[in-house]
Amino acid sequence: MNDSAKRPPFGSVLTSHMAVAAYADGKWGAFDLKPVAPISLSPAAHVLHYASTCFEGFKAFRQPDDRIKIFRMDMHIRRMQQSARQLILPEPETEQLAAMVRAVINRCQDEVPKAPGALYLRPLLFGTMANIGAASIPSSSASLIVLASPVWDYFAGGMKPLRIVVDDQNTRCAAHLGVVKTGGNYAAAMAPTRDAKAKYQADQVLFCPGGEVQETGASNVLLIREGEILTRGLDLTFLHGVTRDSLLILAAENGYQVTQRVFNVADMLAWVKKGEAALSGTAAILAGVGTLIHRGVEHKVGSGDVGPLTRALRTRLVEIHQGLAPDRHGWLQDT
């Protein structure tokens, strides 16, 4: 597709094949590589009643020499294993999950877009035990599926500043599950986000329970100004983004003082009078915020446009993704 306006939305197209493995009798079986198709699932499956599920999201990038490299798969696998432990799901084995990801990429390598596109990888783990009375019992069986989706330039029409509603009353999810990448957390953010879009034409909601800044429904928050970045310190209340981690490492190498601590809405509103704010995540990488809306009042972030520091930091990571800058950390892994 040459016309970016005709390209499908992020994640709406799947590659031809997926990898599937099952857990039963206390162990994982060998995985199969098969065409993407509907799956068979008991209506009494644990996941359908008790939300025993988690997933991951990361990308593989076609390099200038046409090889395909996976970005920080090892860290994503560790995060999925952590999610599984928190949900008391069978923990995916590192080597098997990595092999499943590579098998899908190698089978579908002709479907991987060239830069600035990528292949989005989505491992999915869910409980399959058929028992509607198992509200307090972990699932003894599970399925692990690796899907892939070709995605194109997230900002094909140019980066636009985001409008963010600051909600200092509600939480995104249960505090101890913020660190888990589970579907229920995203479902919990949908209604507030829908309402914010309808009332304020906002793009996302930034959850700040008790006035403490946490994250939006799908992204971590970075406050940026010349030589300094402020972001929430790691705890169980929000997802520990791999993109966030990568950006902070690059920023520190570029001379930024990176501070990770608890900060409140007042701190943030004071910062953005002259500084920048941005959201980090796998899909957009780093997206600039132009307006924060707090209790119905709009606060312009810096100039109101995507800031130059945000643009520069995003470009630095994108160039590593695409093989245009040295990968000094070994983040790009072979397929």
N, C-alpha and C positions, 0 to 999 in steps of 0.2 A: 504494500500500500504506500503510494507516494504522497497522498493527501492526508496529512495528520488529522484533519477534521473528520475523516471517515473511519479513523481507527477506533476499535471498540474500547469501552471503558476498562480501566485497570482490573485485571483478574477475571474478566468475563469470558475469556477464551482459554481453553485447555489444550495441551499438547495431545498427541494421538495415544500416548501410553502412560501408564502409572505403575508403581510398584506396590505390592500388597503382601503383608505378613500377618499371621495370626498367632496369638498367645493362648495356650491351653495346657492343662495338666502341668502347670508350673514352669513352662519354657516356651521360648519363641521357636516357631517353625521356620523353615527356609522361605524366602520371599519369592513371589512370582512377578514377572514383568508381563503385563497384559494390556490390551486395548482399554482405554477409558470407557466405562460403561456403568450403568446403575449397579448398586450393590444390593445383596440380599441381607435383610436384617429383621430379626424378630420384633414384633410390636411391643414385646415385653423387655427389649434390650435396656440394659442399665442406663446407657447414655440418654435414652429418650425420656426417662423418668427422673433421673437423678444427676443429669448434666456431668457425667464422668467423662470429660473430654478436654484435651489441650492440643495446641498446634504450634507451629513455627512458621516464620516467613523470612526468606532471604533470597539472594539473587546470584545468578551466574552471568558472567559478562564475556562477550566475544572480544578477543584481543586483536590488535592490529595484524598479527600473524595468523589470524583466523582460529587460533586455539581458544578453548572455552575454559574460563577459570571461575571457581566458586569463591564468593567472598565470606570469609570467617565462618565456614561451616562448623568448625570444631566448637566455637563458642555457642552457636545456635543449638547444636546437639546437647551440649551441657545444660543449656537453659531448658530445653525440652525435658531432659531427664529430671531436672529440678521440679518442673511443673508436674511431672508424673508422680514424683515422690509426695508432693504436697496434696495431690488428689487421690493418693493411694491407688494409682494405676500401675500396671506392669511397666517397668522402666525399659525403654528401648535400649538395645545394646549398641554401643558406639560404632563398632565395626560394621554391624549389619545395617544400621541406618545410613551410614556414610556410603555403603555399597549400594543401597537402594536409590539414594540420590544420584549417584554417579551412573547407575544403570539407566535411569530415566533420561538423564542428560545425554548420554551416549546414544541411546535409541532415538532420541528426538533432536539431535544436534542440528539437523537442517531447519528446525523450527525456531532456533535461537536467533533473535533479531540482531542486526549489527548495531553498534553504538549510534545514538544514545539509548537504544533499546536494551533489553536484558531478558533473561529467563527467570521468572519468579518461581521459587520452590516453596511448596506448602506441605510439609509432613503433618499428618493428622493422626492422633491417637484417641481411641474411644473404647469404653467398656461395652461388652456385648453380652454379658451374662443375662439370661432371660429369667428375670425374677422381679415382679412388681412389688414384692414385699421387702426389697433389699435397701430400704432407705438409709440404714446405718451399717450396711455391709458392703465392703469394696467388691468390685467386679472381679471374678476369678478368671475371666476370659476377656480378650481385647483384640482389636484390629489396629494395625498400623498401615497407613496409606501415604504414599508420596505422590502428590500431584505437581504438575508444572504448568505455568501459564506464560506465554510470550507477552511481554509488555513493552510499550514504546515510551517515548520521552514524556515524562509526567508533566513537564511544563512546555509542551509543544507550542502553545500560544503565548509563551512568555510568562515569567514569574509575576504573580499578582499578590499584593499584600492581603493577608487574611484578616477577617473580622472575627474576634474571639470574645465570647461572653464569659465573664469571670463569675463563677458560682461559688460564693463563700459559705453556703449553707449545706449543700449535699455532697455525699461521697460518691466516687465512681463505683466502688465495690467494697466488699468486706475487707477491712484493713489488712488481715493476714493473707488475703488472696491477691492483693495488688501485684505481687511479684510473679503471679502465675498467668501464663498466656492461655486463658480459657475463654470459651465463647460467651459464658454468662456475664463476664465483665464487660464485654462489648455490647451485649444486649441491654445491660443496665444503663448504658450511656445513650442509647438510641432516642428514648423519649425526650430527655432534656435537650439533646442536640436538635431534634426535630422542632421542639418548641422555640429554641433560640433562633433557628433559621426562619421560622414563621414570624416571630416578633421583631427580631433585630436584623434579619438577613445575614446572620452570622454563619461562619463556616464550621466552627467547633465550639465546644464548651470546655473551659479550663476549670477543673474541679479543685477547690481550695477549702476543704472542710475546716471549720473553725478559723478561717482566715489564712491557713498554711497552704502555700502553693504546692500542688502535687503534679498532675498531668492532665492532658485532655483525654477524650475517649480512645485515642489511638496514637498519641505522640507524647514524647518528653519535651520539656520546656528548657530553653537556654536563653539567658539574658546576656547580651554581648555589648561591649563598648571597647574603645581603643585600649588594647593591652589587658583586658580583663573579661572573664566569663564567670557567671554565677548560675548554678543549677542546683536542684534539690539533691541532698546527700542520699546515698543508697539506703533504703530500708524496705520493709515488707509491703508498704502501702502502694507502691507503683512499680510498673514494669521496668526492669533494667535493660534499656535498649542497647543493642549492639552498635547501631549507628551512633547513638549518643556517646558510647565509649570510644568509638573510633574518632569522632570529631573532637572530643576532649583531648585525646592523645595528640592529634595533629595540631590542635590549638596550642598546647603546651610547648610543642616543638617549635612553634612559630613565635614563641615569646610571650604568649598570653599567661597571665596568672589565672589559674582555674580554681575556683572556690566551690566546694560542694557542701552545702549545709541547708538547714531548714531556714526558709525566709517566708515572709507573709505578703499579703496583697499590697499593703502600704509600701513595703520595700520595692515591690515590682513597679507600682505606679510612679514612684519617685525615680526609679532607674530609667524608665522609658521616656521620660521628658526629653532626654538628650541621647539616650542609648537605643539599642535595638533589642528586639525579642524575636525568637524563632522556634519552630517546632521541628523536632528531629524524628525520623522514622524510616523504615525500609523503603516505603513507596516513594515519598517525595525527597528523601535524604535530609534536606533542610529547607524549610519554607518560612519566609519572612512574615511577621505579623505587622499589620499597619494600624489596627485599632483594637483596643481593649474596652469592653463594655461592662462596667461594674455598677450594679444597682441602677441600671437605666441610663447612666452617664457615660458618654463616649470619651475615651482618653486616647489621643493620637500618640502613636509610637514613633518617636523621632520625627522624621519628615512626613510620616504617613505612608511611605513607600517601602519596598524591600530594601534594607540597608546594605551599603557596600561591604561591610564586614561579614554579613550573612552570606552575601553572594560569593565573596572570596573564599570563605571557609568551605562552602558547599563545593565550589569548583575544585578545591584542593583534593577532596575525597573522591569526587567524580573522576578526576584524572587518574587516580590510583585504580579505581574500578575498571577503567577502560584501557589500562596499560599505557597511559600517556605520561605517567610519572612513576618514579621508582617505588616499588613496594618494599620498604625497608623493614617491615614487621612480619613478613611472611603471611599476610592476610589472604592472598589469592592462592587458592588450592587447586591442584590439578584434577582433571576429570579422568 
